[in-house]
Amino acid sequence: MNENTNSSQQPAATTASAPLAATAARTVLVTGGTGKTGRRVAERLTALGHTARIGSRTAPVPFDWEDDTTWDAALDGVDAAYLAYYPDLAFPGAVETVDAFAHRAAKAGVGHLVLLSGRGEEAAQAAEEAVAGAGTGWTVVRCAWFDQNFSESFFLEPVLGGELALPTGAAVEPFVDVDDIADVAVAALTGDGHDGEVYELTGPRLLSFADVAAELSAATGREIRFAAVSLEEYRAVLATIGLPGEFADLFSMVLDGRNAHLADGVQRALGRPPRDFADYARAAAASGVWNV
């Protein structure tokens, strides 16, 4: 979910293939193409006249991170690729898989790779370095926690239930909007000037989970409480909803203050400020996703 270094710490530059022409329509493999970021990246690419090849197990050309026999067909004829590893770059084996795939992509002639990375995760930094060393053009999109986790992911049910019970204490996080992530990724996949860049993306302010609960309460018009729980208690909650217990460990790893600062990646990549959590919350509430 996050990465433990700031934007001044970047993978070493490598000799890479020339960036693709900004005006050329291209074929882009979007791994995780049905997920929170991938779906938005694919929609934007299609709207711009590019071909988005959805990378998923159920796609017409199947792709599976854990089955390297699916990789060559997915990469065939691809100009660029968006790498969103599931479940998270911090999980065992992720770095090795991303490294192998990036080198396979370079061998297939892919010109540019854009890696979705996370703040505060040492393994994510290792994945960044692997992509930078694969021999393609590359861009890292290093992100804070997603706003949309509260409406499209594992925090949705707690919001509907009126209580965010999390092992976070008073930790603060500069939550980032997934639409900002998709805009930056598409800019890097389709335009010039992004090769070798590490864009660290955050929202415009730091929020505790109690602050988030207050924002959600204001947006929904009903009380949503924050309750601090232990890591052990939260692991039990994750088990009931079918998520790996390792997600609980990410809370202690990345919410220890290492990420309690803002970054300028959205501004640098797009020339505009990032979207605020309150704007996201109002839009999500208006969509009806939190209606009970």
WOFENQUI-V868523 format. One record per pair of residues at least 6 apart in sequence whose ideal C-beta (glycine too) atoms are under 6 Angstrom apart, sorted by the first residue. I is the first residue (numbers start at 0). J is the second residue. If there is no record, write none. Layout:
i = [I/I]
j = [J/J]
This chain:
i = [0/0/0/0/1/1/1/1/1/1/2/2/2/2/2/2/2/2/3/3/3/4/6/6/6/9/10/10/10/12/13/13/15/15/16/16/16/18/18/18/19/19/19/21/21/24/24/25/25/26/26/26/26/27/27/27/27/27/28/28/28/28/28/29/29/29/29/29/29/29/30/30/30/31/31/31/32/32/32/32/33/35/35/35/36/36/36/36/36/37/39/40/40/40/40/41/43/43/44/45/54/54/56/60/60/61/62/62/63/64/70/74/74/77/78/79/79/79/80/80/80/81/81/82/82/83/84/84/88/88/88/89/89/94/94/94/97/97/98/101/101/101/101/102/105/105/105/109/110/111/112/112/112/113/113/113/113/114/114/115/116/116/116/116/117/117/118/118/118/119/119/119/127/130/131/136/138/138/138/139/140/140/140/141/141/142/142/142/143/143/143/143/144/144/145/146/146/146/146/147/148/149/150/150/157/158/158/159/161/162/162/163/163/163/164/164/165/166/166/166/166/167/167/167/168/169/170/171/171/171/173/173/173/173/174/174/175/175/175/176/176/179/179/179/180/182/183/183/186/187/198/198/199/199/200/200/201/201/202/202/203/203/208/209/212/212/214/214/214/215/215/216/216/218/218/218/219/219/230/233/234/234/237/237/265/266]
j = [87/117/144/249/117/118/119/120/253/258/116/117/118/119/120/123/124/141/119/121/257/124/197/199/262/197/127/128/131/195/131/132/135/136/110/135/136/136/191/194/25/78/110/190/191/48/49/49/78/50/76/77/78/44/49/51/79/188/52/54/73/77/80/37/40/41/51/53/54/81/54/82/83/37/83/85/41/53/54/55/55/147/151/177/83/115/177/180/181/83/181/81/181/184/185/51/181/185/51/51/62/73/63/72/73/69/69/73/69/96/103/104/107/109/110/110/111/188/104/109/112/113/184/112/114/115/93/97/122/123/126/120/122/122/125/126/126/129/129/112/129/130/133/133/133/134/135/135/136/136/130/135/137/138/184/187/188/130/139/140/123/127/139/141/123/142/141/143/258/253/257/258/139/137/137/194/187/193/196/197/183/184/198/197/199/175/180/200/173/174/175/201/172/174/177/174/176/276/279/177/154/158/283/288/163/215/289/291/223/224/226/208/212/225/226/228/208/228/230/233/250/208/250/254/227/207/254/205/207/259/201/202/205/261/202/276/200/201/202/274/279/265/273/274/200/269/198/268/268/193/264/268/262/264/264/265/261/262/273/276/273/275/225/225/223/225/276/277/280/223/280/222/223/280/281/284/284/289/247/247/244/247/244/246/273/272]
